Amino acid sequence: MALISSILQNAKSRVSLSSSNVSSYFQRKICQTPRVGVIRPMSVSTVNAKANDRKEDIVIVGAGIAGLASAVSLHRFGIRSVVLEQAESLRTEGSSITLSKNGWKALDAIGVGDEIRSQFLEIQGIVIKSDDGKELNAFGFKDEDKSQELRVVERRVLLETLASKLPPDAISFSSKLAKIETSENGSNTLLQLEDGTRLSAEVVIACDGVWSPTARWMGFREPKYAGHIAFRGLGHFPEGQPYEPRVNYTYGRGLRTGYVPASKTKVYWFVICNSSSPGPRITDPSILRQQAKELVRDWQVADMLTLINCTADDTLTRNPLYDRWLWPLISPPPSIGRTVLVGDAWHPMTPNIGQGACCALEDSIVLTEKLAEAMKSKHISVEEAFKAYGNERWRRVFPLTVMANRVGALLQSENKLICSVRNNIIVPKLLKPRTLTRHANYEFEQTKRNKH
Ligand SMILES: Cc1cc2nc3c(=O)[nH]c(=O)nc-3n(C[C@H](O)[C@H](O)[C@H](O)COP(=O)(O)OP(=O)(O)OC[C@H]3O[C@@H](n4cnc5c(N)ncnc54)[C@H](O)[C@@H]3O)c2cc1C
């Protein structure tokens, strides 16, 4: 961790682009750099920028995990960006996510790891049971690798901490991207917001989540529904929660539940069920609570009912799960010219291996480092930097997306034989600590290069 911080510190001093000279960088760069390999989807229209369009150097679309992490990382390189967020404020509603070692490495790289870490418990291990209460397996996450780290983090704390590291005017709320076009001479991207505001951007970093309008514009197909729905919440125990810091997982047929202490007073829980369709969007907390309780009613997991009962309304969520497989040769690249996709906007994945946000954070670090390097270099264009990002990150995120989907299929199976093999052979005999933690062993390419 210290190594990554020091690399980024070095990179920061090497790049040293002040906010004021970023604009002049782009003016210079556009004149100097041949626009190599700019691919545009067939349907993309081009328009002329208008004189009164607001000009921005770097626009980040979406103030979620990827958008804010990218903005903070650029800020640390001395590079100004503007973050457009469709909501009126940070979207802090909702529950929590687990962050593994790779997520923490990324947060350390942008200087917020310890501040967030200090508010959440380190989870020591996992106990897996079947729905009749029988223990199938149990182990510690550090049993085979002491460097592993897992904590449940409240989404609210993660977003607020990242936002607090940005200048006060860095995030523009109530700014929903409605239309995106390339300017006629191909040098800029034109963004039109829902309220009619028009921006002309040199670089667009699209972190606009699973339903990304930017990804659609770039020719990506819609994410695919995986057949499962997740109910989640955060149980609140003002007098202190009673559980040990471990993951408590229960596997049933077509249904699984789990709970994990997040802090001294909060416990994260989830229930995942099968459903042939995503169904209507439900946000009414009383309905969500009722549906979650109904799902676990017959199970020998008394704790789940307690947890669901003591959950604050604003942390109750219901999410149908989606992903998009980035098939080689079929899926478009994540960048067109100087517009690039990051996080769920590019590779939505199901949460079955807890890697969506961790990978979004990794993306942000890799991308912003390459962008900063390109802005400093006379030899690398931003377009080339984005292509290098796409190549490096595709190798990482495509296999994880597929793996997460397949793990979900096994855990949500309703087939009696498959459930029996899972509960009697796979989980007790084959599941080892490294099976669960190996995907968290990610090293940033930059770190690898610096080691050699
Ligand atoms: C049930 C569930 C459990 C999960 N558990 C985990 C876990 O344990 N560990 C883990 O690592 N990951 C987990 N994930 C995945 C994780 O939540 C996502 O991968 C992560 O939030 C992606 O971050 P992002 O910034 O790419 O997208 P988001 O967090 O979705 O942010 C996108 C942002 O863009 C904004 N936006 C969208 N459209 C526009 C527009 N047109 N104009 C302006 N702004 C726009 C949105 O309002 C939002 O703020 C889970 C996901 C689900 C559904």
The ligand as a Tripos MOL2 file, in Angstrom:
@<TRIPOS>MOLECULE
LIG
   53    58     1     0     0
SMALL
NO_CHARGES

@<TRIPOS>ATOM
      1 C1        -27.0490   -5.7850   -4.8660 C.3       1 LIG1
      2 C2        -25.6570   -5.2930   -5.1610 C.ar      1 LIG1
      3 C3        -24.6210   -5.5940   -4.2920 C.ar      1 LIG1
      4 C4        -23.3180   -5.1640   -4.5760 C.ar      1 LIG1
      5 N1        -22.3080   -5.5040   -3.7310 N.ar      1 LIG1
      6 C5        -21.0350   -5.1630   -4.0440 C.ar      1 LIG1
      7 C6        -19.9660   -5.5410   -3.1740 C.ar      1 LIG1
      8 O1        -20.1690   -6.1370   -2.1230 O.2       1 LIG1
      9 N2        -18.6930   -5.1890   -3.5340 N.ar      1 LIG1
     10 C7        -18.4250   -4.5140   -4.6920 C.ar      1 LIG1
     11 O2        -17.2450   -4.2390   -4.9730 O.2       1 LIG1
     12 N3        -19.4300   -4.1440   -5.5200 N.ar      1 LIG1
     13 C8        -20.7230   -4.4450   -5.2290 C.ar      1 LIG1
     14 N4        -21.7360   -4.0660   -6.0580 N.ar      1 LIG1
     15 C9        -21.4290   -3.3380   -7.3030 C.3       1 LIG1
     16 C10       -21.2510   -1.8480   -7.0650 C.3       1 LIG1
     17 O3        -22.3590   -1.2850   -6.3920 O.3       1 LIG1
     18 C11       -21.0610   -1.1740   -8.4150 C.3       1 LIG1
     19 O4        -20.1320   -1.8700   -9.1830 O.3       1 LIG1
     20 C12       -20.5650    0.2650   -8.2280 C.3       1 LIG1
     21 O5        -21.5490    1.0350   -7.5840 O.3       1 LIG1
     22 C13       -20.2300    0.8690   -9.5890 C.3       1 LIG1
     23 O6        -19.8770    2.2170   -9.4140 O.3       1 LIG1
     24 P1        -20.0590    3.2390  -10.6140 P.3       1 LIG1
     25 O7        -19.5430    4.5230  -10.1190 O.co2     1 LIG1
     26 O8        -19.5320    2.6570  -11.8640 O.co2     1 LIG1
     27 O9        -21.6500    3.3300  -10.8220 O.3       1 LIG1
     28 P2        -22.7250    3.9390   -9.8200 P.3       1 LIG1
     29 O10       -22.2980    3.7530   -8.4300 O.co2     1 LIG1
     30 O11       -24.0310    3.3640  -10.2490 O.co2     1 LIG1
     31 O12       -22.7280    5.4880  -10.1450 O.3       1 LIG1
     32 C14       -23.2560    6.0150  -11.3480 C.3       1 LIG1
     33 C15       -23.5920    7.4680  -11.1150 C.3       1 LIG1
     34 O13       -23.8970    8.0630  -12.3720 O.3       1 LIG1
     35 C16       -25.0480    8.8710  -12.2370 C.3       1 LIG1
     36 N5        -25.6890    8.9500  -13.5500 N.ar      1 LIG1
     37 C17       -26.2970    7.9650  -14.2520 C.ar      1 LIG1
     38 N6        -26.7800    8.4290  -15.4120 N.ar      1 LIG1
     39 C18       -26.4740    9.7620  -15.4610 C.ar      1 LIG1
     40 C19       -26.7160   10.7930  -16.4060 C.ar      1 LIG1
     41 N7        -27.3930   10.5530  -17.5390 N.pl3     1 LIG1
     42 N8        -26.2530   12.0390  -16.1400 N.ar      1 LIG1
     43 C20       -25.5740   12.2980  -14.9800 C.ar      1 LIG1
     44 N9        -25.3330   11.3450  -14.0280 N.ar      1 LIG1
     45 C21       -25.7740   10.0980  -14.2730 C.ar      1 LIG1
     46 C22       -25.8890    8.1200  -11.2110 C.3       1 LIG1
     47 O14       -26.8510    8.9690  -10.6150 O.3       1 LIG1
     48 C23       -24.8200    7.6560  -10.2230 C.3       1 LIG1
     49 O15       -24.5510    8.6130   -9.2360 O.3       1 LIG1
     50 C24       -23.0520   -4.4400   -5.7650 C.ar      1 LIG1
     51 C25       -24.1060   -4.1000   -6.6280 C.ar      1 LIG1
     52 C26       -25.3970   -4.5280   -6.3220 C.ar      1 LIG1
     53 C27       -26.5190   -4.1620   -7.2640 C.3       1 LIG1
@<TRIPOS>BOND
     1     1     2 1
     2     2     3 ar
     3     2    52 ar
     4     3     4 ar
     5     4     5 ar
     6     4    50 ar
     7     5     6 ar
     8     6     7 ar
     9     6    13 1
    10     7     8 2
    11     7     9 ar
    12     9    10 ar
    13    10    11 2
    14    10    12 ar
    15    12    13 ar
    16    13    14 ar
    17    14    15 1
    18    14    50 ar
    19    15    16 1
    20    16    17 1
    21    16    18 1
    22    18    19 1
    23    18    20 1
    24    20    21 1
    25    20    22 1
    26    22    23 1
    27    23    24 1
    28    24    25 2
    29    24    26 1
    30    24    27 1
    31    27    28 1
    32    28    29 2
    33    28    30 1
    34    28    31 1
    35    31    32 1
    36    32    33 1
    37    33    34 1
    38    33    48 1
    39    34    35 1
    40    35    36 1
    41    35    46 1
    42    36    37 ar
    43    36    45 ar
    44    37    38 ar
    45    38    39 ar
    46    39    40 ar
    47    39    45 ar
    48    40    41 1
    49    40    42 ar
    50    42    43 ar
    51    43    44 ar
    52    44    45 ar
    53    46    47 1
    54    46    48 1
    55    48    49 1
    56    50    51 ar
    57    51    52 ar
    58    52    53 1
@<TRIPOS>SUBSTRUCTURE
     1 LIG1         1 GROUP 0 **** ****
